[in-house]
Amino acid sequence: LQDVVRNLARLLAAERGVGHLLPDFGFSRSGHWSAEGVIAHFSRELRENLPLYERRFELVEIEAELDDDGHPEIIVLGRAHGGEGLVTLTFDPVRRRLREVRLG
């Protein structure tokens, strides 16, 4: 799971089409979109990127909500291959980082 999380952090930090051999590696900039636009954009690219660049993580469900300050966050439920049970990943799509990893 630690390797999967490290790879996801690299994927999040990479800007799509900039500085990588693979032109679709990473996430595009979301610019000055609304919270709903950022959520839709990030969720779509997450669904594209996970099967391509992190096959050890099986996506089960993506949920989105606004945190207490009104910032969007993406909650991903899935399974890491070789591990048992669900893994919950909480992403900050604006800052493009992984906030939290929970098992179970």
C-alpha positions as CSV (number, residue, x, y, z in Angstrom):
1,L,0.0,0.0,0.0
2,Q,2.9,2.4,0.7
3,D,4.2,2.0,-2.8
4,V,0.7,2.7,-4.2
5,V,0.3,5.8,-2.1
6,R,3.8,7.1,-3.2
7,N,2.9,6.5,-6.8
8,L,-0.4,8.3,-6.4
9,A,1.4,11.3,-4.9
10,R,3.7,11.4,-7.9
11,L,0.7,11.2,-10.3
12,L,-1.1,14.0,-8.4
13,A,2.0,16.2,-8.5
14,A,2.5,15.8,-12.2
15,E,0.9,18.3,-14.5
16,R,-0.6,16.5,-17.6
17,G,1.4,17.3,-20.7
18,V,4.3,19.0,-18.9
19,G,7.7,17.5,-18.1
20,H,6.9,13.8,-18.5
21,L,7.5,11.3,-21.3
22,L,3.9,10.2,-21.2
23,P,1.7,13.1,-22.4
24,D,-1.3,12.0,-20.4
25,F,0.5,11.3,-17.1
26,G,-0.8,13.4,-14.3
27,F,-3.7,15.8,-13.9
28,S,-4.6,18.9,-16.0
29,R,-4.9,22.3,-14.4
30,S,-8.4,23.0,-13.3
31,G,-7.9,26.8,-13.3
32,H,-10.5,29.0,-11.7
33,W,-13.4,26.6,-11.9
34,S,-16.2,26.3,-9.4
35,A,-16.0,23.7,-6.7
36,E,-18.4,21.5,-8.7
37,G,-16.2,21.9,-11.8
38,V,-13.0,21.0,-10.0
39,I,-14.8,17.9,-8.6
40,A,-16.1,16.8,-11.9
41,H,-12.8,17.4,-13.7
42,F,-10.6,15.7,-11.0
43,S,-13.0,12.7,-10.7
44,R,-12.9,12.1,-14.5
45,E,-9.1,12.3,-14.7
46,L,-8.8,10.0,-11.7
47,R,-11.0,7.4,-13.4
48,E,-8.7,7.7,-16.4
49,N,-5.4,7.7,-14.6
50,L,-5.9,4.9,-12.1
51,P,-6.2,2.1,-14.6
52,L,-3.3,3.4,-16.6
53,Y,-0.8,4.3,-14.0
54,E,-1.7,2.6,-10.8
55,R,-3.1,-0.9,-11.6
56,R,-2.4,-2.1,-8.1
57,F,-5.4,0.0,-6.9
58,E,-8.9,-1.2,-7.8
59,L,-11.3,1.7,-7.8
60,V,-14.6,0.9,-6.1
61,E,-16.3,4.3,-5.7
62,I,-15.6,8.0,-5.9
63,E,-17.4,10.4,-3.6
64,A,-17.1,14.2,-3.5
65,E,-18.0,16.7,-0.8
66,L,-17.0,20.2,0.4
67,D,-14.9,20.4,3.6
68,D,-15.8,22.7,6.5
69,D,-14.2,25.6,4.7
70,G,-16.1,25.0,1.4
71,H,-13.1,23.5,-0.4
72,P,-13.8,20.4,-2.6
73,E,-12.4,17.0,-1.5
74,I,-12.6,13.7,-3.3
75,I,-13.0,10.5,-1.3
76,V,-11.9,7.3,-3.2
77,L,-12.8,3.9,-1.9
78,G,-10.8,1.0,-3.4
79,R,-8.7,-2.0,-2.8
80,A,-4.9,-2.3,-3.1
81,H,-4.0,-5.6,-4.7
82,G,-2.4,-7.9,-2.2
83,G,-4.2,-6.2,0.7
84,E,-7.4,-7.1,2.3
85,G,-10.3,-4.7,3.0
86,L,-11.1,-1.3,1.7
87,V,-8.8,1.6,1.5
88,T,-10.1,5.2,1.7
89,L,-8.1,7.9,0.1
90,T,-9.0,11.6,0.6
91,F,-7.7,13.9,-2.1
92,D,-7.5,17.7,-2.2
93,P,-8.1,18.3,-5.9
94,V,-7.2,22.0,-5.8
95,R,-3.8,21.5,-4.1
96,R,-3.4,18.2,-5.9
97,R,-2.4,16.2,-2.9
98,L,-3.4,13.2,-0.9
99,R,-4.7,14.3,2.4
100,E,-5.5,11.0,4.2
101,V,-5.2,7.3,3.8
102,R,-7.4,5.0,5.9
103,L,-7.6,1.2,6.0
104,G,-10.9,-0.4,6.6
